[in-house]
Amino acid sequence: MKKLVILSFFIFCLIFLSAGGFVFAQTPPDQTSTPSASSQMSSIQVCADNHISVADCPNFLTNKINDLHGQENTLSSQIQVMNSQISLTRLRIEATRQQITALIADINTTSKKINGLNGYLNNLTKVLIDRIVATYEVATIQPIQILAASSTASDFLSRLSYLQIAQAHDKKLIYDTQQAKDDYANQKQIFEDKKKQVESLKTQLESYTKQLAQEQQSKRDLLTQTQGSEANYQSLLAQARAQLASFSRFVTAQGGASILSNQTSCDSWGCYYNQRDSQWGSMLINGQDGYTMAGYGCLITSIAMVLSHMGHREILPSDIAQSSSDNFSVGTAMLRFTINVKGISVQRNGAALDSALQNGPVIVGIYAYGGTHFVVLKSGSNGNYIMDDPFIEGGHDIPFADHYSTSSIFEADTISIN
């Protein structure tokens, strides 16, 4: 019976101390790779050249970008904006990478603390179990037995004093063990929190790295579009602005770009989308202030409708509007003839209207209501066409001739994809 009671104490002690477990064979995550410093123009150097501290560098670059946006729109100013944005993104990459390095060092330190606490806790646990057993055995001895075993009254008092000291030591041992257990749990929580922070920063770093690649590509693309010529830049800019202004005149004459609801409908042909649909009507095209999908998104929406007919319903008007700036002419809201969206290369190709329409839908540009507009012709010939109009409310499968004349058509394009 005595052994059974001792064994029960032993089991209770193990259960008490093992709550939370002793699993901690975890390896701190590796640092995510980022562009090497040698391949980057030092963002910090940009600020140093302007006598700006590292701490104030992000705000300096952000203000510089805002100031440049307010300057005259030239190729030179656009390149300066791009260079400043690239420097800002690089600075964010550097700062994030440093945060990850510091956190990994903290994780290694915390891991060592956990290992040390585990060893200390195991030792305390063994001592405590031994003391619980010994204390139980002593507790079964009656005072009369201690008196009988004592040679003198002084010896009896000494034995009682030793017993009280041992009991006080046991209480402290129990407290120390519980404290070590709490410390272990706290360090484990710190370890897990820092791991989560590292993973979050890695995701942020990956996003910044992709952003940097896009910004660098946009700069290269701008130089390719303009061939580094200010005259070419101004010519492309004027063309894009003229087309966008023409879109605006059409929309204004039609009563404005009010937002509509529940316009999307899909069938066996594909999907009808409306540029004013609440899903994307308020969205800015290429992030350009004032150029919303509702007011300027007829071509974007027409392309998305034809792509849905070609089996790419995953590409919505919003996807095109928010795609890479490479898809837009010299940093405006005007689409280029070749764009890339979600890994799909989309090309607009000029075509003879009626013959092309026999093989599939054709996007046509029209002069109407003092401006220009794009719609999708789905079928018909000799002026009798059925269209999907991205501006008219419920403009799905309606007669072209009810709204526009064939003489107003100035452009006819088919879509090819790769």
N, C-alpha and C positions, 0 to 999 in steps of 0.2 A: 504493500500500500504506500509506503514511504517513497519507493522508487517511482511509483506511478505519479505521485504528486510532484516530485522533482521533475519528471519528464514533462508534465503538464506546464510547469513554469518555464521550462526550456522552450517548448513549442510556442507558448504565448510570447516570449521574448523575441523569438525569430520573426513571428508575424508582425509584432510591433515595429521592429527595426527594418523589416524588408518592404514596408509600404512605400510605394513609389519606385522600387526596383533599383538595381545597380548596373543598368546598361549604359555604357558610355564609350563604346569603341566606335567613335565617329571621327571622320577625317574632315578637316575644314575644306570648303570648296576651293577649287583652283581659281585663280584670277582670270577673268575673261580677257582675251587678247584684244588689243586696240591698235590703231595706226601708230607706227613707231614715230618717236619724236623726230628722228632724222628725216622723215618724209613729210614733216609738217612745217609750215611757216609758224614760228612761235607766236602764239597769241599774246603771251606775257610780254614779249619783246615789243609788240605793237603798242601796248600800253606804256612800257618803259620809255619808248621813244617820245611819248607825250607826257612823261613825268607823272604817270598814273600808277598808284599802288596796285598790287595784285588783287587786294580785296575790293577795290573800286573798279577794277577792269571790266567786269560784266556790265555794270551800269554805264560806263564810258562808251563801250561798244554799242550798247543798245541805243543810247542817245545819239551816237554818231550815225547809226542806221536811220533813225527818225529824221535827223537833220538832212541827210542825203536824199531821203524821200521827198523832202520839200523843195529840193533844188530843181533846176531846169532838167527836163528829161532828155538826157543825151546818153550815148553809148558809154562815154567815160564815167558819168555819174552812176549808171547801172552797174558797171564793173566795180566801182567803189563800194556800192551797196552790197554786192555779192561778196567782195573780199572781206568786208566788215562782218557780214553774216557768217562767212566761213570761219573767220577768226573767233567769233563768239561761240560757235559750235565747238571748235577745237578746244577753247578754254573750258567749256562745260565737260568735254570728254576728259581733259586732263584732271579737272577737279573731281569728277566722279571716279576716275581711276585711282586717285589718291585716297578717296574715301574708302574704296574697296580694299586697298592695300592696308590702311589703318585698321579696318574692321577685321581683316584676316589675321593681323598681328594680335588683336584683342581676342579673337577666337582661339588662337594658339595658346595665349596666356590663360584664358579661361579653361581650356581643355587640360592644361597642366594642373590648374587648381583643382579641377574635378578629380583628376587622377590621385592627387595628394589627399584630398578629402576622403576619397574612397578607401585608400589604405588606412587612414586614421580611423575612419568609421568602422572598418572591419576589425581593427585592433580593439577599439572600444567595445564593440559588440562581443568579442570573445571574452574580454575581461568582465564585462557586465554579466554575461551568462554564467561564468564561473562564480561570480559573487552572488548571484541570485541563488544558485545551488547551495553555496556555503552558508549564506544567510538563513536559508530555510533549515539547514541542518542545525545551526546554532539556535534558531528560534524554537526547536523542539526540546531543548535542554531547559528543565525547570530551575528556578532560582535556588531551590533546595539542593539541587545537584551541584550548582556552582558553589554553594556554601560548603557542601560536603567535600568538594574537591579542593577547597581553599584551606591552607594551613593556618592562616591567621585572618583576623578581621581586615587588616590592611591588604592582604592578598585578595580577599573577597571583593573589596572596593576597587582594587586595581583591575580585577577581571571584569567587573561591571563597567568601569571606565573605558577599558579597551573595546568592550562590546559597543558602547555608545559612540566611540570614535569610528569604529568600523561601519556602524549604521549611518553616521554622518557622511563618511567617505562614499558609501553606496549611493546616498542621495545625490551627492555631487557628481558621481559617475553617471547616474541616470540623466541628470541635467546636461552634462557635457555631451552625452551620446545624442540626446534629443537636439541639442544645439548644433552638433556636427551634421545631424540628419537634415536640419533646416538649412544650414549653410550649403550643403550639397544640393538640395532642391533649388535654392536661390541661384547658385552657379549654373545649374542645368537650365534654368529659365533664361538666364542671361545668355548662355550659349545658344539656345534656340532662337532668342530674339535677334541676336547678331547674325545668325545664319539667314534669317528672313530678310534682314536689312541688306545683306550681301546679295541675295537673290533679286531683291527689288532694284538695287543699284545696277546689277548686271543687266536687267531688262531695260533700265533707263539708259545705260551705256550703249546697249545694242541699238536703241532707238536713235540716240545721238549720232552713232556711227553711220547708220543708214541715212540720217538727215544730212550728214556731212557729205556722203557720197552723192546724194541728190543735188546738193548745192553746188558741188564741184562739177557735176554733169551739166547742170543748168548754165553755169558759166561757160563751159566748153561749147554747149549748144548755142548759146547766144553769139559767141564768137564765130561759130560755124555759119549760123543764119546770116550774120551781117558781114562775114569775111573780114571782120575787124575794121570795117569801114563805117565812119560816122554817117556818110551819105546813105549807105545801104540801110543803116539802122533807122534813120529818119524817114526813109521811104517806106520801110515795112511798118513803122509805127504809124505813119499817116494813113496807110491802107487799112490797118487794123482799127484805128480810131474811126475812120470813115464808115466802115462796115458796122461797127458797134453803134455809132450814132444813128445809122439807118435803121437798125433793129429798134432802137428807142423811138424813132419817129413812127414806125408801124404800130408799136404797142400803145403809144400815146393817142394815136388816132383811133385806136380800138377801145379806148376808154380806160386804159391803164392796166397794170399788171396785178390785179387783185388775186389773192390766193384762193384756190379751189380745193375741195375735198373729194375723196373717193373717185378719182379720175382713172386710175389704172385698171385695165381689164385685159385678160389674156385668153386666147383661144388657140385653135390648131395652127393658125397663121403665125402667131407670135403675140407680142404685147403692145397695147396702146398705152402711151405715156403722155402726160400733159406737163409742159414746162412750169405751169402754175400750181401743180399739185402740192399740197401741204407737206408731202414727204420731203420735198427739196426746193420748193418755190422760193424760200427765203435764203437759200444757200448762196454764198458768194462763189463766183466762177474764178478759179485760179487764185482765190484769196484776194481778189481785187475789190476794193471798197466801191460800193455803189452798183456793181455789176452782178445783179442777182439772176438766178435761174429764171425766175418769173418774167423778168424784163428782157433778158438777153440769151435765153437758153434754147431757142428754137432749133438751131443746128445740132447742138449737143443731144437734145431730146430726139430729134429725127434719126440721128446715128444710132442711138440706143434702141429705138424701135426696129430698125433694120437688123441690128445685131441679134435681137430677140428672135426675129424670123430665121436667122441663120443658125439658131441653136444656142446662142449665148445669152440666155435670160439672166445669167448671174451678173451681167454688166448693166447696171442701172444708170439713168441720167446723172445721179449723184456721184457715181464712181468716175464718170468722165469729167465732171465739173471739178472734182477734187483730185484728179490725177496729177502726174508730174507736170511741173511748169514747162518742161520740154515740149509738151503737146500744144503750147500756146505761142502765138507769134510775139516775139520780143517782149515777153513779160506782161502781156495784156490778157484780156478775157476772150480773145479771138482764137478759135481753133486753127491749127495748121492742117494741111491736107493729109499728112501721115501722123498718126498718134499711136501710142502704146498704152493699153489699159489692161491690168490684171494679166500681164504676160501675153496679151493678144495684140499683134500689130494690125492696125486698121488703116486702110488706104482709100481715099476718095479718088475716083477716076472719072474724068469727063466722058460722057457717052451721048450717043444719038438716042433721044428720048423713047420713041415708039418701039424701035427695035430692041433696045435694052429692056424695056418693060415686059417684053415677052418672056424674059428669062428670070425676072425677079423684080423687087421693088426698086424704085429710083427716087433719090432725094433731089428735089428741084428748088432752086432759089427763085423768088418772084418779087417783082416790084408791085407794091400795093399800099394804098392809103398813105402815100407820101414817104414810104420807107421800104425796107426789104424784109423778107421772111423766108423761112425754109419749111417745107412740108414733105411728107412721104407719099408718092403715088404708088398705089398697090396693083392697079390693073386698069385696062382700057386702052384706047387709041384715038387718034384724031381729035383730041380735045375732050373726049368723053372719058374722064378718069374718075376713079374712086380713090380717095385720099384719107390719110390720117393726119389731121392738122394738130400740131402740138400746142397751139395757143387757144383755139376755140373750145369752149366748155363742151365736153362730150363730143369732141371732134373725131370720132371713130367711124370709119367707113362712110364718109359723106361725099357727095358729088363735088368735084373740084370746081366745076362751072358755076355752082351756086354761090361761090365766094370770089373766085378769081378768073381771069381770062388767060387763055394760052399765050397770048401776045405778051403777057407780063413775065413769062419765064425767061430768065437770063442765064440760068445754069442748070445742068442736069448731070448728076453723079451716081455711079454705081459704087458699091462697097465691096472691097476684097479684103480678106484677112489671111494672116500667116501665124 
